[in-house]
Amino acid sequence: PRPSSTPTIGPTDKPTRKPTNKPTDKPVVEKTNRPTLKPTMETEIVEPDVVNNNPGITSFFVMGDAPYNDREMTHWVPRQIEKIPYDADFVFHVGNQMLPASSKCNIMWNMFMRDTALAKSAAPVFITPGENDYVRCRGKIETSDDDVEVAWQNWKDTYLRMDKMWPHPLPVKYHRERPENFSFLLKRTLVISFHMINGPVVDAAEWVERHKSNYEFIKDRLDHHANNYDAVVLLTHAKPTDNHKDFFSRLTFKIVTNSRLKSIPWVYIHGGGKGIYEEEERFLNMKNFLRIQIEGRKRNPINIMIDTTSGGARVKIDRNDKTVWSVCCNPWLEGWAP
């Protein structure tokens, strides 16, 4: 750009970080060619209007635990993203979008992943953190005295509200306390994502408090939408273990003591493990809880469909090599059945 013909005597102030309350008299007429990579963070997290809650099929794709090296970053993940159809409702990455040994927990890895791979998706992308994304960064950032905190800030700077890069109608509600958590109601399916990792436990008090906060967010979403959903999808990173008993004890008690919640299907989708499988979980004899683990790495994203058009809910799992329709919670069934 050319310098001004009448430069100011002194430098101008830095741009404001707070938008004005009064809109400009001369708004921009033309839309930008590309959405902003770092959307404005609202000071108030409002309750969005539900756009479409008629019974229907919610179709989304899940990937994760990748990329772990340069080849996966530049070749495999872009190829996986290219396979996402335009009619998908959304894409979810279950976390661990790097391997600390390969990335050195450099924020440039996060930004390259976001801008050259995930941003090419035809559908809006959501992501949750995994332990590789910050906890396992200890000793990996040469210029930092607190690698875990720096890596966590890098993740937030890169991925918080990344879905805003796409124009989409999903009525996303972000968690005020932990904005990496979010939820929305679509076609009578309640989708909730929350920050839960496999470990290691670096700060025991923070670990317990985060699990409590996650549960409170889930409870709030369940209660707020009351009888407006026929299925619940939980999206996170962690494979359930003894390290998560404090979280699951609260959640299962909430479900089994509520006649409606224990009569609808729950689908818990996560990464952080080896292999891909579906398994009916019987937490406290809770037969309506289906757990799906994502294999990640070079495997294509799996397609999950939640069909609420038949008065209940059916779940379709397309794993590329095998497609399975599972039905839960009809009066004549106990638990899940193909």
Residue, then its C-alpha position, 0 to 999 in steps of 0.5 A: p500500500r502507498p503511504s499517506s500524502t498527509p501523514t500524521i505527526g505522531p503514530t495513531d493509537k492501536p485498534t480498539r479491542k471492543p466494538t462500538n455500541k452504535p453501528t457505523d453509518k457506512p457499513v461495508v456493502e460487499k461480503t469478504n471473500r473468506p470468513t475471519l479465522k479469529p471470530t469476535m469473542e462475545t462478552e455475553i454468551v446468549e441463548p441462540d434460537v433453535v432453527n430446526n427441531n423438526p424430526g429428521i436425520t442429523s448427519f455428521f462426520v467424526m475424525g481425530d487423533a491426527p495428524y501425528n506427522d508431516r505426511e498426515m498433515t499435508h496428505w492424509v488429513p486433507r484427503q479425509i476432509e475432501k470426502i466430507p459431503y456438502d450436505a453434512d450437518f457438521v464435522f467433529h474432531v475428537g482432539n489430539q491434532m498433533l503429536p508433541a514429539s513431531s510438532k514440538c507443540n508449536i502454534m504454527w502446527n495448530m494454525f497450519m492444521r486449521d488453515t490448510a486442512l480443516a478450513k477446506s471442509a464443506a461443513p462447519v468443523f468443531i474440535t475438542p482438545g486432547e491430552n497431546d494438544y497441551v498436557r503432554c507438551r511439558g518439556k517440548i517448548e524451548t522458549s517457555d517456562d510453563d509448556v502446558e499453559v502455553a500449549w493450552q493458550n495456543w490451542k484456544d487461540t487457534y480453535l475456540r469457536m472455529d465453526k464461525m469460519w463457516p456460515h451455518p444455521l446451527p444454534v450453537k450455545y457456548h459454555r460461559e465458564r469453559p468456551e471450548n464446550f458447546s451444544f446445540l439442538l438439531k432435528r430433535t437430537l441434542v449434541i453436547s461437546f465437552h473437554m475431557i482428556n485421558g491424562p496424565v493428571v497434572d493438577a488434581a484440583e483442576w481435573v476434578e473441577r473441570h469434570k464438575s463443570n462439564y457435568e453442570f454444562i451437560k445438566d444445564r443443556l438437558d434441563h433447558h431443552a427439556n422434552n425437545y430431544d429424542a436422542v443425546v450425542l456426547l462428543t469428547h476426547a476421553k475413553p472412560t476410565d477410572n480417572h473419570k468416575d467422578f464425572f460419570s457417577r454424576l451423569t449416570f445418576k442424572i440419567v437413571t433417576n429420570s424416566r425420560l432420560k433413561s428411555i432415549p438413546w445416548v451416544y458417547i463418541h470419543g478418541g484417545g484409544k486404539g482401534i474403532y468399535e461400538e460398545e453398549e455400556r452398562f453404567l449402573n445398568m444403563k442399557n441405553f448408552l452406546r459408546i463409539q471410539i474413533e480410530g483416527r490417523k489415516r482412517n477416513p472420518i466415520n459418518i454418524m446419522i441420528d434418525t428421529t423421524s420414527g417417534g424414537a431414534r435410530v443410529k446409523i454408523d458408517r465406518n467405510d468398511k461396514t454400515v450398521w443401523s442400531v436401534c435403541c430404547n423402543p418398548w420391545l427392546e432392552g438396550w441396543a439392537p441392530 
